[in-house]
Amino acid sequence: MPESSLKQWIESVHNAIEGVLHAARSERHVQYHLVTAFCVLLLSYVLGLSRDDFIVISIIVILVFLAEMLNTAIEHVVDLVSPEQHEKARIAKDVAAGGVLITAFGAAVLGYIILYPYLADVFKSGITVAKHSPSEIALISLITILILVIMLKAWFGTGHPLRGGMPSGHAAVSFSLWTMVTLMTENFTASLSSFLLAFLVARSRVVSGVHSPIEVIIGALLGTGVTAALYLLFI
């Protein structure tokens, strides 16, 4: 891939993540959906959903979040085109909000249908945390860390997704990977190598002036702590 194309792709990713952060900062419902998504996915792991059921749940979560993002975009476009109050502008916003409502209602119904048998077993036999493979734990760790980074950046309201803000997402992800390598391999050489890579990534964020040392430290602690906790919970 040419260097110019790579830079354009990175900038496109940056803009897309910035859109997610803006929605998370400005729309309380988006924040609710992020928290709900994390809780539903974590519950699915705890209950030990089958592969097919988990895929359906994941698609449902994505669709609800996508509907809310589109609703937010439509609201901003309508406000731009029609800053004054107008009946058609109101209808456009109401229709977009109705799409979110329908998606959320359908998600709730499908979620109930899928989760009910698992929850019924919990009430009958008591709750037992399902065990998962290291690769599955790595997946839920990455998803959890990304959601937490988005929520924290939105809460602090500073910086950009790839250019600063609390905490450092690069440090969180890199130290999460180091933690997973350490726990999975139990090999000193592999652990040391991955730690050095994570450290270099974190240090580069400080040296380049993108993050402050405290933002990088918080990110590293977040990635390490969340990954270790989930590993101990599900292994």
C-alpha positions in Angstrom: 0.0 0.0 0.0 1.5 3.4 -1.0 2.4 5.7 1.9 -0.2 8.4 0.9 -2.9 5.7 0.8 -1.9 4.4 4.2 -2.0 7.9 5.7 -5.4 8.5 4.2 -6.6 5.2 5.6 -5.3 6.1 9.1 -6.9 9.5 8.9 -10.2 7.9 7.9 -10.0 5.6 10.9 -9.2 8.5 13.1 -12.2 10.4 11.8 -14.5 7.4 12.3 -13.3 6.9 15.9 -13.7 10.6 16.5 -17.3 10.2 15.3 -17.9 7.5 17.9 -16.3 9.6 20.6 -18.5 12.6 19.7 -21.6 10.5 19.9 -20.5 9.1 23.2 -19.7 12.6 24.6 -22.9 14.3 23.3 -25.6 11.5 23.4 -26.5 9.9 26.7 -28.3 7.1 24.9 -25.0 6.1 23.2 -23.4 5.9 26.6 -26.2 3.7 27.8 -25.8 1.5 24.7 -22.1 1.1 25.3 -22.6 0.1 29.0 -25.4 -2.2 28.0 -23.3 -3.8 25.2 -20.5 -4.5 27.7 -22.9 -6.0 30.3 -24.7 -8.2 27.7 -21.4 -9.5 26.2 -20.0 -10.1 29.7 -23.2 -11.9 30.7 -23.0 -14.0 27.6 -19.5 -15.1 28.5 -20.5 -15.9 32.1 -23.5 -17.9 31.0 -21.5 -19.8 28.3 -23.6 -19.1 25.3 -23.1 -21.3 22.3 -21.2 -20.0 19.3 -24.3 -19.3 17.2 -26.2 -17.6 20.1 -23.2 -15.4 20.9 -22.9 -14.4 17.2 -26.6 -13.4 17.2 -26.2 -11.5 20.4 -23.2 -9.7 19.0 -25.1 -8.7 15.8 -28.0 -7.4 17.9 -25.7 -5.2 19.9 -24.0 -3.9 16.8 -27.3 -3.1 15.1 -28.6 -1.2 18.2 -25.4 0.9 18.4 -25.5 1.5 14.7 -29.1 2.7 14.8 -28.2 5.1 17.6 -25.2 6.4 15.6 -27.3 7.0 12.5 -29.9 8.7 14.6 -27.3 11.1 16.0 -25.9 11.8 12.5 -29.4 12.5 11.1 -30.2 14.9 14.0 -27.0 16.9 13.3 -27.8 17.1 9.6 -31.3 18.2 10.2 -30.1 20.9 12.6 -27.7 22.1 10.0 -30.1 22.2 7.1 -33.0 23.5 9.2 -31.8 25.4 12.3 -35.2 27.0 12.7 -38.1 24.9 13.9 -39.9 23.2 11.0 -42.5 20.5 11.0 -40.7 18.3 8.4 -37.5 18.6 10.5 -39.4 17.4 13.5 -40.8 14.5 11.5 -37.3 13.5 10.2 -36.0 13.4 13.8 -39.0 11.5 15.1 -38.7 8.9 12.3 -35.0 8.5 13.0 -35.7 8.1 16.7 -38.5 5.6 15.8 -35.9 3.5 14.0 -33.8 3.3 17.1 -36.9 2.4 19.2 -37.8 -0.4 16.8 -34.2 -1.7 16.7 -33.9 -1.6 20.5 -37.3 -3.3 21.0 -36.4 -6.1 18.5 -33.1 -6.5 20.2 -34.8 -6.8 23.6 -37.2 -9.5 22.3 -34.4 -11.5 20.5 -32.2 -11.1 23.6 -34.9 -12.5 25.8 -35.5 -15.4 23.5 -31.8 -16.3 23.4 -30.9 -15.7 27.0 -34.0 -17.1 28.7 -32.9 -20.8 28.6 -29.5 -19.9 30.0 -31.0 -17.7 32.8 -33.6 -20.4 33.6 -30.7 -22.9 34.2 -29.1 -20.3 36.5 -32.3 -20.2 38.6 -32.5 -24.0 38.7 -28.9 -24.9 39.3 -27.3 -21.7 40.5 -24.8 -19.6 38.6 -21.6 -21.1 37.3 -19.1 -19.1 35.4 -18.4 -20.7 32.1 -14.8 -21.4 31.2 -13.3 -20.1 27.9 -10.2 -20.6 25.8 -7.4 -18.0 26.0 -8.3 -16.7 22.5 -11.9 -16.1 23.6 -10.7 -14.3 26.7 -8.4 -12.2 24.6 -11.4 -11.2 22.4 -13.6 -10.1 25.3 -10.6 -8.3 26.9 -10.0 -6.3 23.8 -13.7 -5.4 23.4 -14.0 -4.4 27.1 -10.9 -2.3 26.9 -12.0 -0.5 23.8 -15.4 0.3 25.4 -13.8 1.5 28.6 -11.3 3.7 26.6 -14.2 5.3 24.6 -16.2 5.9 27.8 -13.3 7.4 29.7 -12.3 9.6 26.8 -15.9 10.8 26.4 -16.1 11.4 30.2 -12.9 13.4 30.4 -13.8 15.1 27.1 -10.2 15.9 26.1 -8.0 14.8 23.3 -8.7 12.8 20.2 -9.0 9.0 19.8 -5.6 8.7 18.2 -4.1 12.0 19.4 -4.2 12.2 23.1 -6.8 12.1 25.9 -7.3 10.1 29.0 -6.4 7.3 28.9 -4.0 6.2 26.2 -5.8 3.6 24.1 -2.5 2.4 22.5 -1.0 1.8 26.0 -4.2 0.0 27.1 -4.2 -2.4 24.2 -0.5 -3.0 24.1 -0.3 -3.8 27.8 -3.4 -6.0 27.5 -1.6 -8.0 24.8 1.4 -8.3 27.1 -0.7 -9.6 29.9 -2.4 -12.2 27.7 1.0 -13.4 26.3 2.3 -13.7 29.9 -0.7 -15.6 31.2 -1.1 -17.8 28.1 2.6 -18.8 27.6 3.9 -18.6 31.2 7.2 -18.1 29.4 9.7 -15.5 30.7 11.2 -14.7 27.3 7.9 -14.3 25.6 6.6 -12.2 28.5 9.7 -10.0 28.5 9.6 -9.5 24.7 6.0 -8.5 24.7 6.5 -6.2 27.6 9.3 -4.4 25.9 7.1 -3.9 22.8 4.3 -2.6 25.0 6.7 -0.3 26.8 8.0 1.1 23.5 4.5 1.7 22.2 3.6 3.5 25.4 6.9 5.5 25.4 6.4 6.6 21.8 3.1 8.2 22.8 4.8 10.3 25.4 7.9 11.1 23.3 5.8 12.2 20.4 3.8 14.5 22.7 0.5 12.8 22.0 -0.1 11.7 25.6 1.1 12.8 29.0 2.9 10.2 31.2 -0.1 9.9 33.5 -2.4 9.1 30.5 -0.1 6.4 29.4 0.3 4.9 32.9 -3.5 4.9 33.4 -3.9 3.2 30.0 -1.3 0.6 30.8 -2.9 -0.2 34.2 -6.3 -0.4 32.6 -5.2 -2.8 29.9 -3.3 -5.0 32.4 -5.9 -5.0 35.1 -8.9 -5.7 32.9 -7.2 -8.5 31.0 -5.8 -10.2 34.2 -9.3 -10.0 35.9 -11.1 -11.5 32.9 -8.5 -14.2 32.5 -8.8 -15.2 36.2 -12.6 -15.1 35.9 -13.0 -17.3 32.7 -9.9 -19.6 32.6 
